[in-house]
């Protein structure tokens, strides 16, 4: 049990639509990040939020955006969905001074048709 | 460039046999190294981590890993594999601050009865 919960677990969207994925981390975890894991591949870093500000981003276009809230929850938003966006989206969190160990949620499976 | 390679895509071992999963990394700074395990349809569970100190680290479920700076390697080992160890294993390297980890492509472990 990592204390990181994600919703929804599965969803199907149509190309061109927008999607919002949600994550709730445990108290004290003030850093959250999102990863994309395509089928058969390792996770890829999308971005990181610390104290409600984005402070790190991987090689993903601006249509991938996020929010972090004061209650340790966060969102990943993807606009103009493409077929290649089909993947498992993982939320991870960590606390300051935690030895930089990140804890993952179970993920949200997104299928774009 | 930061990268992680896991040379073995798929490994099959018999239950009770020993196991070694290989991981090599390329990282510009002092690496923080991790091994995660992922069961089908699940998120990532941390097995062990290396930050500094003793180069042989112990993790959960009887796993251990050895950091070899000269070989840029962080191989995962287990002396006796159990059927429940069948899963996907990911090696990752990260900074001393932040969650922008770089993951390898994973090694799928199958266990024969």
Interface residues (C-beta under 8 A of the other chain):
Chain A: X2 X4 X31 X32 X33 X35 X40 X41 X42 X43 X44 X45 X48 X55 X56 X58 X90 X92 X94 X99 X100 X101 X102 X103 X104 X105 X106 X107
Chain B: X4 X32 X34 X36 X42 X43 X44 X45 X46 X49 X51 X90 X92 X94 X95 X96 X97 X98 X99 X100 X101 X102 X103 X104 X105 X106
